[in-house]
């Protein structure tokens, strides 16, 4: 599992991105990274797992 902070290009807020992996060889798909505040697509990850985003509470 990978976790990092990202800033939204639309609203400017920082949020947490968590990428899980299922370790399925050759089955990576494009998973969108969606801002949990304004619901804008701010990127994507190629993964065999899932991408989850959470509001960053400081």
HELIX and SHEET records of a PDB file:
SHEET    1   A 3 UNK A   2  UNK A   7  0                                        
SHEET    2   A 3 UNK A  14  UNK A  19 -1                                        
SHEET    3   A 3 UNK A  51  UNK A  55 -1                                        
SHEET    1   B 2 UNK A  29  UNK A  34  0                                        
SHEET    2   B 2 UNK A  41  UNK A  47 -1                                        
END                                                                             
